[in-house]
Amino acid sequence: MNRSRLMRDQRGAATIEFAMLTLFFFVFALLALDVGGYFVQRSQMAAAVSAGSMSAFANRNAVPFQSLPGYVQNAARLPGAPQVSIACNGVAGGCTNSNRSCACLSKTGGFVDAICGGSCGAGTTPGSTGGYYLQITASAQYKAMVLPSGMLNGTPIVQSVMIRLQ
């Protein structure tokens, strides 16, 4: 009698174990998809900034500075449009296609005024010459589907590129 009662008590054990393991598997899979989504969005942002820099370089004599942020936003294909900023020689909104002033990149990440095509002095990147530098920076907040606020949700995705136009 004891043996038959024990057999009846264990009949649903496998079903309960399967249900618990399945729940943990699906939670883990959803978290993995969320982390994967972050890396996909970061990659899309990097590709968009790269496409913007290639477009600017291809049109380096007449860069469409006004439409370049929109180009990068559309190329990113993110759920929300990223914020795009453009700076030339370290000056935000100071980009121009005529009467360009040249600079050299300093070792600290800033710019030092220089003659276009002339060699850069001390405190700059060794062997570099003065040029007109364009920096494109795009940023967006990652919106996670499953992860709580403290993990990846709200993490900024920032991609930046600097190219020499002249």
One Martini backbone bead per residue (centre of mass of N, CA, C, O) as a GRO file, in nm:
protein
  166
    1MET     BB    1   0.057   0.063  -0.021
    2ASN     BB    2   0.294   0.257  -0.005
    3ARG     BB    3   0.394   0.222  -0.296
    4SER     BB    4   0.140   0.336  -0.448
    5ARG     BB    5   0.146   0.617  -0.317
    6LEU     BB    6   0.427   0.697  -0.422
    7MET     BB    7   0.360   0.680  -0.725
    8ARG     BB    8   0.137   0.899  -0.723
    9ASP     BB    9   0.320   1.142  -0.612
   10GLN     BB   10   0.532   1.126  -0.884
   11ARG     BB   11   0.382   1.185  -1.157
   12GLY     BB   12   0.423   1.525  -1.174
   13ALA     BB   13   0.733   1.587  -1.154
   14ALA     BB   14   0.824   1.606  -1.452
   15THR     BB   15   0.635   1.837  -1.530
   16ILE     BB   16   0.743   2.045  -1.330
   17GLU     BB   17   1.037   2.041  -1.421
   18PHE     BB   18   0.983   2.122  -1.713
   19ALA     BB   19   0.846   2.395  -1.652
   20MET     BB   20   1.086   2.525  -1.504
   21LEU     BB   21   1.300   2.495  -1.728
   22THR     BB   22   1.142   2.649  -1.944
   23LEU     BB   23   1.129   2.918  -1.799
   24PHE     BB   24   1.437   2.963  -1.780
   25PHE     BB   25   1.492   2.950  -2.081
   26PHE     BB   26   1.311   3.193  -2.171
   27VAL     BB   27   1.445   3.407  -1.999
   28PHE     BB   28   1.727   3.373  -2.116
   29ALA     BB   29   1.649   3.426  -2.413
   30LEU     BB   30   1.541   3.717  -2.370
   31LEU     BB   31   1.805   3.834  -2.258
   32ALA     BB   32   1.978   3.765  -2.506
   33LEU     BB   33   1.812   3.938  -2.705
   34ASP     BB   34   1.865   4.208  -2.565
   35VAL     BB   35   2.172   4.208  -2.590
   36GLY     BB   36   2.172   4.172  -2.898
   37GLY     BB   37   2.019   4.437  -2.959
   38TYR     BB   38   2.240   4.626  -2.863
   39PHE     BB   39   2.459   4.535  -3.070
   40VAL     BB   40   2.295   4.601  -3.321
   41GLN     BB   41   2.253   4.906  -3.269
   42ARG     BB   42   2.554   4.975  -3.250
   43SER     BB   43   2.618   4.882  -3.540
   44GLN     BB   44   2.421   5.071  -3.688
   45MET     BB   45   2.552   5.332  -3.588
   46ALA     BB   46   2.834   5.284  -3.706
   47ALA     BB   47   2.741   5.261  -4.002
   48ALA     BB   48   2.616   5.546  -4.021
   49VAL     BB   49   2.869   5.710  -3.956
   50SER     BB   50   3.038   5.591  -4.184
   51ALA     BB   51   2.854   5.681  -4.416
   52GLY     BB   52   2.877   5.984  -4.354
   53SER     BB   53   3.186   6.002  -4.396
   54MET     BB   54   3.191   5.902  -4.691
   55SER     BB   55   3.010   6.124  -4.803
   56ALA     BB   56   3.186   6.364  -4.717
   57PHE     BB   57   3.444   6.274  -4.865
   58ALA     BB   58   3.321   6.259  -5.154
   59ASN     BB   59   3.223   6.583  -5.081
   60ARG     BB   60   3.468   6.774  -4.967
   61ASN     BB   61   3.410   7.051  -5.134
   62ALA     BB   62   3.068   6.995  -5.086
   63VAL     BB   63   2.938   6.965  -4.803
   64PRO     BB   64   2.624   6.859  -4.663
   65PHE     BB   65   2.577   6.975  -4.354
   66GLN     BB   66   2.260   6.993  -4.324
   67SER     BB   67   2.201   6.674  -4.424
   68LEU     BB   68   2.385   6.479  -4.257
   69PRO     BB   69   2.215   6.407  -4.003
   70GLY     BB   70   1.979   6.275  -4.163
   71TYR     BB   71   2.146   6.058  -4.295
   72VAL     BB   72   2.234   5.915  -4.032
   73GLN     BB   73   1.952   5.861  -3.916
   74ASN     BB   74   1.851   5.685  -4.157
   75ALA     BB   75   2.092   5.475  -4.152
   76ALA     BB   76   2.041   5.352  -3.863
   77ARG     BB   77   1.758   5.222  -3.809
   78LEU     BB   78   1.610   5.313  -3.550
   79PRO     BB   79   1.350   5.349  -3.339
   80GLY     BB   80   1.516   5.607  -3.269
   81ALA     BB   81   1.643   5.897  -3.335
   82PRO     BB   82   1.942   6.014  -3.342
   83GLN     BB   83   2.183   6.216  -3.224
   84VAL     BB   84   2.342   6.468  -3.432
   85SER     BB   85   2.680   6.583  -3.459
   86ILE     BB   86   2.874   6.866  -3.590
   87ALA     BB   87   3.232   6.914  -3.640
   88CYS     BB   88   3.492   7.165  -3.699
   89ASN     BB   89   3.779   7.182  -3.549
   90GLY     BB   90   3.592   7.166  -3.270
   91VAL     BB   91   3.338   7.321  -3.401
   92ALA     BB   92   3.021   7.363  -3.353
   93GLY     BB   93   2.872   7.470  -3.648
   94GLY     BB   94   3.168   7.547  -3.815
   95CYS     BB   95   3.093   7.465  -4.101
   96THR     BB   96   3.262   7.484  -4.425
   97ASN     BB   97   3.339   7.532  -4.787
   98SER     BB   98   3.466   7.812  -4.722
   99ASN     BB   99   3.728   7.937  -4.574
  100ARG     BB  100   3.919   7.732  -4.447
  101SER     BB  101   4.047   7.622  -4.147
  102CYS     BB  102   4.328   7.489  -4.007
  103ALA     BB  103   4.448   7.186  -3.832
  104CYS     BB  104   4.572   7.011  -3.549
  105LEU     BB  105   4.621   6.730  -3.373
  106SER     BB  106   4.633   6.670  -3.054
  107LYS     BB  107   4.728   6.461  -2.791
  108THR     BB  108   4.452   6.556  -2.621
  109GLY     BB  109   4.214   6.605  -2.866
  110GLY     BB  110   4.261   6.863  -2.992
  111PHE     BB  111   4.326   7.185  -3.142
  112VAL     BB  112   4.563   7.337  -3.376
  113ASP     BB  113   4.660   7.583  -3.539
  114ALA     BB  114   4.713   7.584  -3.904
  115ILE     BB  115   4.853   7.513  -4.199
  116CYS     BB  116   4.767   7.409  -4.492
  117GLY     BB  117   4.984   7.131  -4.530
  118GLY     BB  118   5.139   7.176  -4.286
  119SER     BB  119   5.333   7.115  -4.038
  120CYS     BB  120   5.331   6.995  -3.726
  121GLY     BB  121   5.397   7.048  -3.411
  122ALA     BB  122   5.423   7.042  -3.101
  123GLY     BB  123   5.174   6.832  -2.950
  124THR     BB  124   5.132   6.651  -3.192
  125THR     BB  125   5.100   6.447  -3.433
  126PRO     BB  126   5.329   6.272  -3.573
  127GLY     BB  127   5.365   6.369  -3.915
  128SER     BB  128   5.154   6.580  -3.944
  129THR     BB  129   4.903   6.774  -4.110
  130GLY     BB  130   4.721   7.025  -4.195
  131GLY     BB  131   4.356   7.042  -4.154
  132TYR     BB  132   4.014   6.952  -4.222
  133TYR     BB  133   3.795   6.857  -3.960
  134LEU     BB  134   3.548   6.599  -3.922
  135GLN     BB  135   3.282   6.547  -3.680
  136ILE     BB  136   3.083   6.257  -3.605
  137THR     BB  137   2.800   6.235  -3.375
  138ALA     BB  138   2.618   5.960  -3.227
  139SER     BB  139   2.310   5.929  -3.022
  140ALA     BB  140   2.150   5.680  -2.801
  141GLN     BB  141   1.896   5.509  -2.640
  142TYR     BB  142   1.849   5.212  -2.493
  143LYS     BB  143   1.562   4.988  -2.539
  144ALA     BB  144   1.450   4.756  -2.351
  145MET     BB  145   1.235   4.473  -2.318
  146VAL     BB  146   1.337   4.318  -2.031
  147LEU     BB  147   1.535   4.469  -1.896
  148PRO     BB  148   1.620   4.646  -1.648
  149SER     BB  149   1.726   4.963  -1.575
  150GLY     BB  150   2.022   4.879  -1.457
  151MET     BB  151   2.130   4.767  -1.710
  152LEU     BB  152   2.069   4.846  -2.045
  153ASN     BB  153   1.861   5.039  -1.983
  154GLY     BB  154   1.960   5.356  -2.105
  155THR     BB  155   2.199   5.308  -2.266
  156PRO     BB  156   2.440   5.460  -2.429
  157ILE     BB  157   2.485   5.519  -2.778
  158VAL     BB  158   2.815   5.586  -2.911
  159GLN     BB  159   2.928   5.742  -3.216
  160SER     BB  160   3.252   5.822  -3.374
  161VAL     BB  161   3.401   6.044  -3.627
  162MET     BB  162   3.713   6.131  -3.799
  163ILE     BB  163   3.783   6.354  -4.072
  164ARG     BB  164   3.973   6.448  -4.354
  165LEU     BB  165   3.909   6.696  -4.605
  166GLN     BB  166   4.212   6.875  -4.636
   0.00000   0.00000   0.00000
